[in-house]
Amino acid sequence: MAKASPGVIWVLQSWMDNPRQPMLDALDKSRLLVLDLFGESKENWRERGQFGQTPWLWCTIHNFGGNVGLSGQLDKLRTLPVKALAEAGPGKGQMHGIGALMEGSETQPLMWELFFGNAWRSDAPDVNLWLRDYARRRYGRPALPAVRALQVLHETVYSAKVADFPLNSVICARPSLEPYPKARLWGTTEPYYDTTRLVEAWRSLLEAAPECAGSDGYRYDLADVSRQVLADLGGRYHRAVLQAFASKDPAAVKQLGGKMLGLLRDLDELLATRREFLLGIWLADSRKFGQTPEEKDRCERGARELLTTWTSRDNITDYANRQWAGLVGTFYFSRWQTWLEALQSSLASGEAINVDAIRARIRDGELAWTARHDPYPTEPSGETLAVSRRLFEKYSADASAPVSAADQPPH
C-alpha cells in the first residue's frame, strides 16, 4: 500500500475481536488508525489497551440500517468522548479524535450535532444548557415550549438502555402474533421509554409554533416527533388487535384493524410533507445511475430491495426499513392489510390461522413490489404544521392513554 501511495494510512475498524492484535503488532503503528466503532455500547480501546498503543478514534454508529426512529444515548455521546480524551488524549495515549460510522446520517440532527461538538470541547456540556442553546440556534427563538419538548426527548427516546439503534416500529415489521414483532433482525420494537410522555413533546412543539414556525428545522422536528408518536401508537394498536383476536371478537378485530390501517394512511400523509421522508426522491436518484432504460430499471430495483427485501433470500428483510411517504402507504400498508384480513377470515370461518401461508402471501407481495417501477412524488405535499395539528387532535388521546394490562395480549 505504501509503495502505491506514499504516506498512506491504513484505517481498520474495531468490531468484536477485530483487528487482531498480532497483525497490529507486526505493522508500523504510525501508519495505522483504528476506528473504535461503537463507543456508547462498548469501548474496545479500554479492553484492548488502546490496541497496543495504536492510534484510534472514539466512534459512534448510532443508527444501524438508516432506520427512521428517535432513539439513542444522548448522555453517553455527551460524556464518554471527553472522558476518553482526558484519559487517552495527547500526551496520555493514542486517542486521535472522534468519528462516525454513518449508516444513517440523515436522521436525528440533535444527536449528530451533540456528538460532533466533541471535536471542539474537552468538557461535557451541561445537558439542560445545551438543549436550551440548541433550541435557540435551531429554531431561531429561545421558545420555552420548544425547550420543554427537547427535555422530554432527552428523558425518553434519548435515554436508551439498549444498544441497538434506532428503536423500530411494528409498522415496518411483518405482522405476526408476537406482541413485538421484529423489523430489523437485530433490533427491537419494544419501547424502553414511556411512550405516553412523547405526546408531551408533540404538544409542546405545537405550542411553540407562533415563535418557531418560520424555522425549517422546527418543521422537520415537528414532523419527526409527530411521526414517532404515531409509530409508537401503531404498536399499541397491533397489541390491541392481538387481544381482540385472542378473545375471538371479530367486531373488535375489524374495528381495531381499521384504526391501524387509518393510522398508516395518516402517517403517510404526514411524511409526505417533508422532502426528507419521500421514497420518490430515493427511487428517482437511483435511476440516475443507469444509462439505458434497462440499467435504470435495474438500479431502481436495487434501491427498492435495499429498503425492503434486501436480497431474494429471506434472511435480513427490513434491515434498512424506513418510515417514508410512499413506502408506508404501499409496501407496509399492503402487508398489514393482508394480515388483518387473514385475522378476520380466521374468526369468520372458525379455522385456525395459517401463519405460514399468510407469511408466504406477504412475501410474494414484497417481491412483487420490488419489481415495480411506478413513480412516487419527488416534491412534498401538504403543510407540516396543519397536518400535525390535525393528527394531534385525532390521535393524542389514544397515544397518551395509560398503558394497561388490556394493551397486552394474553401469554
C-alpha positions in Angstrom: 0.0 0.0 0.0 2.8 2.4 0.9 4.5 1.7 -2.4 1.4 2.5 -4.3 0.6 5.6 -2.2 3.4 7.1 -0.1 2.2 8.3 3.2 -0.9 6.1 3.2 -2.7 5.5 6.5 -4.4 2.1 6.8 -7.8 2.6 8.6 -9.1 -0.5 10.4 -12.4 -1.0 12.2 -12.6 -2.3 15.7 -15.6 -4.6 15.8 -15.7 -7.6 18.2 -12.2 -9.2 18.1 -11.0 -7.3 15.1 -8.5 -6.0 14.3 -6.3 -8.9 15.6 -3.6 -7.7 17.8 -0.8 -9.8 16.3 -1.5 -8.1 13.0 -1.3 -4.7 14.5 1.9 -5.5 16.4 3.5 -6.7 13.1 2.9 -3.4 11.4 4.2 0.2 11.6 1.7 1.7 14.0 2.4 5.2 12.9 0.7 4.2 9.6 -2.4 2.8 11.2 -5.7 4.2 12.5 -8.3 2.1 14.3 -11.9 3.1 14.4 -13.4 2.0 17.8 -16.8 1.7 16.1 -19.5 1.7 18.8 -18.2 3.6 21.8 -21.5 4.2 23.5 -22.1 0.4 23.6 -18.6 -0.9 24.2 -15.3 0.9 24.4 -12.9 -1.6 22.9 -9.9 0.7 23.4 -10.2 0.2 27.1 -10.2 -3.6 26.9 -7.5 -3.7 24.2 -5.0 -1.4 25.9 -5.6 1.2 23.2 -5.0 -1.6 20.6 -1.4 -1.9 21.8 -0.8 1.8 21.6 -2.1 2.1 18.1 -3.7 5.5 17.1 -7.5 5.3 17.3 -10.8 7.3 17.1 -13.7 7.2 19.5 -16.6 6.4 17.2 -20.4 6.0 17.1 -22.5 4.1 14.7 -25.7 5.3 16.4 -28.0 4.1 13.6 -27.9 0.7 12.1 -29.5 0.4 8.6 -30.5 4.0 8.4 -33.9 3.2 10.0 -36.2 6.2 10.8 -36.7 6.4 14.6 -36.0 8.7 17.5 -33.7 6.8 20.0 -30.2 6.9 21.3 -28.0 7.5 24.4 -27.6 11.3 24.5 -25.7 11.4 27.8 -23.1 8.8 26.7 -22.4 10.8 23.5 -22.1 13.9 25.6 -19.8 12.5 28.3 -17.8 9.4 27.0 -15.8 11.1 24.3 -14.5 13.8 26.6 -13.8 11.3 29.3 -11.7 9.2 26.8 -9.9 12.4 25.8 -9.0 13.1 29.4 -7.6 9.6 29.8 -6.1 8.8 26.5 -5.7 12.1 24.6 -2.5 13.9 23.6 0.4 13.1 26.0 -1.6 10.4 27.7 -2.5 7.9 25.0 -3.3 7.3 21.3 -6.8 8.8 21.0 -6.6 10.9 17.9 -10.2 12.2 17.7 -13.8 11.1 17.1 -15.5 9.5 14.2 -18.9 8.4 12.9 -19.9 5.3 11.0 -22.8 6.8 9.3 -25.2 4.0 8.3 -28.0 6.5 8.9 -26.7 10.1 8.7 -29.9 11.9 7.6 -31.8 11.3 10.8 -31.8 12.8 14.3 -29.9 16.1 13.8 -29.9 16.8 17.5 -27.8 13.7 18.3 -25.3 14.3 15.5 -24.8 18.0 16.5 -24.2 17.0 20.1 -21.7 14.3 19.1 -19.7 16.3 16.6 -19.4 19.1 19.2 -16.9 16.9 20.9 -14.4 17.8 18.3 -14.2 21.3 19.9 -14.6 20.7 23.6 -12.7 19.0 26.4 -15.6 19.1 28.9 -19.1 17.6 28.8 -21.7 20.4 28.5 -24.5 20.8 31.0 -27.3 19.0 29.2 -30.1 21.5 30.0 -28.0 24.5 29.0 -27.0 22.7 25.8 -30.6 21.9 24.9 -31.7 25.5 25.5 -28.9 26.7 23.3 -29.7 24.1 20.6 -33.3 25.2 20.6 -32.3 28.8 20.1 -29.9 28.0 17.3 -32.2 25.5 15.5 -35.5 27.3 15.8 -34.3 30.9 15.8 -36.0 31.7 19.1 -35.5 30.7 22.8 -39.1 29.4 22.9 -39.8 27.7 26.3 -42.3 25.2 24.8 -39.6 24.1 22.3 -37.1 23.7 25.1 -39.6 21.6 27.1 -40.1 19.4 24.1 -36.3 18.7 23.8 -36.1 18.0 27.5 -38.9 15.4 27.2 -37.0 13.8 24.3 -33.9 13.7 26.5 -35.8 11.9 29.2 -37.5 9.4 26.9 -36.2 8.5 23.5 -32.7 9.7 24.1 -32.2 7.8 27.4 -31.9 4.4 25.8 -30.8 1.4 27.9 -30.4 -0.8 24.8 -27.6 -0.5 22.3 -29.4 -1.4 19.0 -30.5 1.8 17.5 -32.9 3.1 16.5 -35.9 1.6 18.1 -38.0 0.1 15.2 -41.8 0.4 14.9 -44.1 -2.6 14.3 -45.4 -0.6 11.3 -42.2 -1.6 9.5 -42.2 -5.2 10.7 -44.0 -8.1 9.2 -47.2 -8.5 11.2 -47.4 -11.6 13.4 -49.0 -13.0 16.5 -46.0 -11.7 18.5 -46.7 -8.6 20.6 -43.4 -7.1 19.5 -42.5 -8.4 16.0 -39.0 -7.5 14.8 -38.4 -5.3 11.8 -34.6 -5.3 11.6 -33.4 -8.7 12.8 -31.0 -7.3 15.4 -33.3 -4.6 16.7 -36.4 -4.4 18.8 -39.9 -2.9 18.6 -40.4 -2.9 22.4 -40.2 0.6 23.7 -37.7 1.2 26.5 -39.4 4.5 27.5 -42.9 5.7 28.4 -44.4 6.3 25.0 -47.3 8.3 26.5 -44.8 11.0 27.6 -43.8 11.6 24.0 -47.2 13.2 23.5 -46.0 16.0 25.8 -43.1 16.7 23.4 -45.6 16.8 20.5 -47.9 19.2 22.3 -45.0 21.4 23.4 -43.7 21.7 19.8 -47.2 22.7 18.6 -47.3 25.3 21.3 -44.0 26.7 20.1 -45.4 27.3 16.6 -46.1 31.0 17.0 -42.5 31.7 17.7 -40.8 28.9 15.7 -42.9 28.1 12.7 -40.6 30.2 10.4 -37.7 27.7 11.1 -37.4 24.8 8.7 -35.6 22.9 11.4 -38.6 23.4 13.7 -40.9 22.0 11.0 -38.7 19.0 10.4 -38.6 18.2 14.2 -42.3 18.7 14.5 -42.9 16.1 11.7 -40.3 13.8 13.2 -41.8 13.9 16.7 -45.3 13.5 15.3 -44.1 10.6 13.3 -42.6 8.9 16.3 -45.8 9.2 18.4 -47.8 7.6 15.6 -45.2 4.9 15.1 -45.3 4.0 18.8 -49.1 4.1 18.7 -49.1 1.6 15.8 -47.5 -0.8 18.3 -50.3 -0.3 20.8 -53.0 -0.8 18.1 -51.2 -4.0 17.0 -51.3 -5.4 20.5 -55.0 -4.4 20.9 -55.7 -6.3 17.7 -54.0 -9.4 19.1 -56.0 -9.1 22.3 -59.3 -8.9 20.3 -58.2 -11.9 18.1 -57.3 -14.0 21.2 -60.7 -13.1 22.6 -62.4 -14.2 19.3 -64.1 -10.9 18.9 -64.5 -10.3 15.1 -66.1 -6.9 15.5 -63.3 -5.6 17.6 -60.7 -7.0 15.2 -62.4 -5.3 12.3 -62.7 -2.0 14.2 -59.1 -2.0 15.6 -57.7 -3.2 12.3 -59.4 -0.2 10.6 -57.8 2.1 13.1 -54.4 0.5 12.3 -54.8 1.0 8.5 -56.1 4.5 9.1 -53.0 5.3 11.1 -50.8 4.1 8.3 -52.6 6.3 5.8 -52.4 9.3 8.1 -48.7 8.7 8.8 -48.0 8.5 5.1 -49.7 11.9 4.6 -47.6 13.4 7.4 -44.4 12.1 6.0 -45.3 13.4 2.5 -45.0 17.0 3.9 -41.2 16.7 4.2 -38.6 16.0 1.5 -36.5 14.0 3.9 -39.2 11.4 4.1 -40.0 10.9 0.4 -39.5 7.5 -1.1 -39.8 9.1 -4.6 -36.5 11.0 -4.2 -34.7 7.8 -3.3 -36.0 6.0 -6.3 -35.6 8.9 -8.8 -32.0 9.3 -7.6 -31.3 5.6 -8.1 -32.5 5.7 -11.7 -29.9 8.4 -12.5 -27.1 5.9 -12.1 -28.4 4.0 -15.2 -27.5 5.0 -18.7 -30.2 2.9 -20.5 -33.8 2.1 -19.7 -32.7 -1.4 -18.7 -30.0 -0.1 -16.4 -32.3 2.5 -14.8 -34.8 -0.2 -14.1 -32.1 -2.4 -12.6 -30.9 0.4 -10.4 -34.4 1.2 -9.2 -34.9 -2.4 -8.3 -31.8 -2.5 -6.2 -32.9 0.7 -4.4 -36.3 -0.9 -3.7 -34.7 -4.1 -2.5 -32.2 -2.4 -0.2 -35.1 -0.8 1.8 -37.2 -3.9 1.9 -36.3 -7.5 1.0 -32.5 -6.7 0.7 -31.9 -9.9 -1.3 -34.0 -12.6 -3.0 -33.3 -14.8 0.0 -35.5 -14.1 3.1 -32.7 -13.6 5.6 -32.3 -9.9 6.5 -35.6 -8.5 5.2 -36.3 -5.0 6.5 -32.8 -4.4 7.8 -32.9 -0.9 6.2 -36.6 -0.2 6.9 -37.7 3.4 6.5 -40.8 5.3 7.6 -41.1 7.2 4.3 -44.1 8.5 2.4 -44.8 6.0 -0.3 -43.2 3.1 1.5 -45.6 3.3 4.4 -48.6 3.9 2.1 -47.9 1.0 -0.2 -45.4 -1.6 0.9 -46.1 -1.6 4.7 -49.8 -0.9 4.2 -50.2 -3.9 1.9 -48.6 -6.2 4.5 -50.8 -5.0 7.3 -53.9 -5.1 5.1 -53.2 -8.8 4.1 -52.6 -9.7 7.7 -55.6 -8.1 9.2 -57.9 -9.6 6.5 -56.4 -13.0 7.4 -57.3 -12.5 11.1 -60.8 -11.6 10.2 -61.2 -14.5 7.8 -59.9 -16.9 10.5 -62.5 -15.7 13.0 -65.3 -15.8 10.4 -64.5 -19.3 9.3 -63.7 -20.7 12.8 -60.5 -22.1 11.4 -57.1 -21.6 13.0 -55.0 -19.0 11.2 -52.3 -20.5 8.9 -49.4 -18.2 9.7 -47.0 -19.8 7.3 -49.5 -19.4 4.4 -50.1 -15.7 5.3 -46.3 -15.1 5.5 -45.8 -16.7 2.1 -48.5 -14.4 0.6 -47.0 -11.4 2.2 -43.5 -12.4 0.9 -45.0 -12.7 -2.7 -46.3 -9.2 -2.3 -42.9 -7.9 -1.1 -41.0 -9.4 -4.0 -43.6 -8.1 -6.5 -43.3 -4.6 -5.1 -39.5 -4.6 -5.6 -40.0 -5.4 -9.3 -42.4 -2.5 -9.9 -41.5 0.9 -11.5 -44.5 3.0 -10.6 -43.3 6.6 -9.8 -43.7 8.3 -6.4 -43.7 12.1 -5.7 -40.4 13.8 -5.5 -41.8 17.0 -4.1 -43.5 17.3 -0.7 -47.2 17.9 -0.5 -49.3 19.4 2.4 -48.3 21.7 5.2 -46.5 20.1 8.1 -47.9 22.2 10.8 -51.5 21.9 9.7 -51.3 18.1 9.2 -49.5 17.7 12.6 -52.2 19.7 14.4 -55.0 17.7 12.8 -53.3 14.4 13.6 -52.7 15.6 17.2 -56.4 16.2 17.6 -57.1 12.7 16.2 -54.6 10.6 18.0 -53.2 12.3 21.1 -55.9 10.8 23.3 -55.1 7.3 22.3 -51.3 7.9 22.4 -51.4 9.4 25.8 -53.8 6.9 27.4 -52.2 5.0 30.3 -50.8 1.6 29.3 -52.8 -1.1 31.0 -52.9 -4.9 31.0 -55.5 -4.6 28.3 -52.8 -3.3 25.9 -51.0 -6.7 26.2 -52.1 -9.9 24.5 -52.6 -12.9 26.8 -49.5 -15.1 27.3 
